Amino acid sequence: MKRAPRQAPDPERMAIRPLTADRWPDLVRLFGPRGACAGCWCMYWKRPRSEYEAGKGAGNRRALRRIVRAGERPGLLAYDGDEPIAWCALARRDSYPRLKDSRILSPVDDRPVWSVTCLFVRRDYRRAGVTPALLRAAVDHVRRRGGRVVEGYPIDPKGGHIAAAFAWTGLASAFRKAGFREVARRSATRPIMRASVD
């Protein structure tokens, strides 16, 4: 039985902020002991497969913590009031070495792009419009950083439904709602979608 969608967070209470060292405890609270999913800690695209697999759990958490301590802002956190409710991994595409090795997600052209590689929404906030808001905030963040193109690699499921555990790169429908358009599709269910920064 499908659970009814939660009412969207009040826009007056919802805020989206870059992950910084002082916000690290909020990410830990959001991700919980499983590191969002099976010890990933959003390091799947950032580490070679062998390092990623060996680091599942504490090793991946330490790797992400080092990135944040170094002053990088590897993504955005969404809040409902003081409560962290969602995450969007966002960085320049060249900071994700495993994207280079992907046949399906290899570069479309030689334009410098920022990539949205992961979206994680707390269970009780799913299907409430949080993801499109995060994606629009990602475009705004890239604009402030001087970027021109934001790219994502969502799932476009056949039959319309997919388990949340398999939708960690987002759903194409949410990207469309946020103003992204499809620019390539090398697999039936994996479009590459982009938003241009004005």
TIGU-828114 format. One record per residue (C-alpha): residue in three letters; x, y, z. Coordinates in steps of 0.2 Angstrom, whole numbers, padded with zeros to 4 digits, always signed. Example, Ala and Ser with C-alpha at 12.3 -4.5 7.8 and 13.67 -1.06 7.14 Angstrom:
2
ALA+0062-0022+0039;SER+0068-0005+0036;
***
This chain:
198
MET+0000+0000+0000;LYS+0007+0017-0005;ARG+0009+0030+0009;ALA+0001+0046+0006;PRO+0013+0060+0002;ARG+0018+0071+0016;GLN+0012+0089+0016;ALA+0026+0100+0009;PRO+0037+0109+0021;ASP+0031+0127+0024;PRO+0042+0138+0013;GLU+0044+0150+0027;ARG+0052+0136+0037;MET+0062+0128+0023;ALA+0080+0133+0020;ILE+0094+0126+0009;ARG+0112+0128+0014;PRO+0129+0122+0008;LEU+0137+0108+0018;THR+0151+0116+0028;ALA+0161+0110+0043;ASP+0149+0118+0056;ARG+0134+0109+0047;TRP+0143+0092+0047;PRO+0133+0086+0062;ASP+0117+0089+0053;LEU+0122+0078+0039;VAL+0127+0064+0051;ARG+0109+0066+0059;LEU+0101+0065+0042;PHE+0111+0051+0035;GLY+0110+0041+0051;PRO+0121+0025+0055;ARG+0119+0018+0038;GLY+0127+0033+0029;ALA+0111+0037+0019;CYS+0112+0020+0011;ALA+0123+0005+0014;GLY+0138+0015+0021;CYS+0139+0025+0005;TRP+0141+0042+0013;CYS+0139+0050-0004;MET+0156+0043-0010;TYR+0151+0031-0024;TRP+0156+0043-0038;LYS+0171+0051-0029;ARG+0181+0035-0025;PRO+0188+0021-0036;ARG+0177+0006-0035;SER+0189-0004-0024;GLU+0192+0011-0012;TYR+0173+0014-0011;GLU+0169-0004-0007;ALA+0183-0006+0006;GLY+0177+0010+0014;LYS+0159+0006+0016;GLY+0153+0014+0032;ALA+0167+0022+0043;GLY+0180+0024+0029;ASN+0168+0033+0017;ARG+0162+0044+0031;ARG+0180+0049+0035;ALA+0183+0052+0017;LEU+0168+0064+0015;ARG+0173+0072+0032;ARG+0190+0076+0025;ILE+0183+0084+0010;VAL+0172+0095+0021;ARG+0186+0099+0033;ALA+0197+0105+0018;GLY+0184+0119+0015;GLU+0175+0111+0000;ARG+0156+0112-0001;PRO+0151+0095-0008;GLY+0133+0098-0008;LEU+0117+0106-0001;LEU+0107+0102+0015;ALA+0088+0106+0015;TYR+0080+0110+0032;ASP+0063+0111+0039;GLY+0066+0124+0052;ASP+0081+0117+0062;GLU+0078+0099+0056;PRO+0089+0092+0041;ILE+0077+0084+0029;ALA+0087+0081+0013;TRP+0103+0081+0004;CYS+0109+0085-0014;ALA+0127+0081-0019;LEU+0134+0094-0030;ALA+0151+0098-0037;ARG+0161+0101-0053;ARG+0160+0085-0064;ASP+0178+0083-0064;SER+0178+0080-0045;TYR+0168+0063-0049;PRO+0181+0052-0057;ARG+0169+0037-0058;LEU+0158+0047-0070;LYS+0173+0048-0083;ASP+0172+0029-0083;SER+0154+0027-0086;ARG+0149+0023-0104;ILE+0131+0028-0101;LEU+0135+0044-0092;SER+0151+0050-0101;PRO+0152+0068-0106;VAL+0140+0075-0119;ASP+0151+0089-0124;ASP+0167+0098-0118;ARG+0157+0112-0108;PRO+0162+0113-0090;VAL+0147+0107-0080;TRP+0143+0104-0062;SER+0135+0088-0058;VAL+0121+0083-0046;THR+0125+0065-0042;CYS+0115+0060-0027;LEU+0098+0065-0019;PHE+0093+0059-0002;VAL+0077+0064+0006;ARG+0072+0059+0023;ARG+0058+0046+0022;ASP+0044+0056+0030;TYR+0047+0070+0018;ARG+0047+0060+0002;ARG+0035+0064-0012;ALA+0032+0082-0004;GLY+0041+0093-0017;VAL+0058+0093-0008;THR+0068+0087-0023;PRO+0063+0100-0036;ALA+0066+0113-0023;LEU+0084+0106-0019;LEU+0087+0105-0038;ARG+0082+0123-0041;ALA+0094+0128-0026;ALA+0108+0118-0034;VAL+0106+0129-0050;ASP+0106+0145-0039;HIS+0122+0138-0030;VAL+0131+0135-0046;ARG+0126+0153-0052;ARG+0134+0160-0037;ARG+0150+0150-0040;GLY+0151+0156-0058;GLY+0146+0140-0066;ARG+0136+0139-0082;VAL+0128+0122-0083;VAL+0121+0110-0070;GLU+0119+0092-0075;GLY+0110+0077-0067;TYR+0109+0058-0071;PRO+0092+0053-0064;ILE+0082+0037-0067;ASP+0067+0038-0078;PRO+0058+0022-0073;LYS+0047+0012-0085;GLY+0030+0009-0076;GLY+0032+0025-0066;HIS+0038+0018-0049;ILE+0055+0013-0042;ALA+0060+0009-0024;ALA+0069+0024-0016;ALA+0084+0014-0013;PHE+0087+0013-0032;ALA+0082+0031-0035;TRP+0097+0039-0027;THR+0102+0049-0042;GLY+0085+0056-0042;LEU+0070+0054-0054;ALA+0068+0062-0071;SER+0051+0069-0066;ALA+0058+0079-0052;PHE+0072+0086-0063;ARG+0059+0091-0076;LYS+0049+0100-0063;ALA+0065+0110-0058;GLY+0067+0116-0076;PHE+0080+0103-0082;ARG+0079+0096-0100;GLU+0086+0080-0107;VAL+0101+0082-0118;ALA+0106+0063-0120;ARG+0100+0046-0117;ARG+0111+0031-0119;SER+0101+0019-0109;ALA+0082+0017-0109;THR+0080+0023-0091;ARG+0095+0034-0088;PRO+0094+0051-0097;ILE+0107+0065-0094;MET+0098+0081-0090;ARG+0104+0099-0089;ALA+0099+0116-0083;SER+0108+0131-0090;VAL+0112+0145-0078;ASP+0106+0162-0083;
***
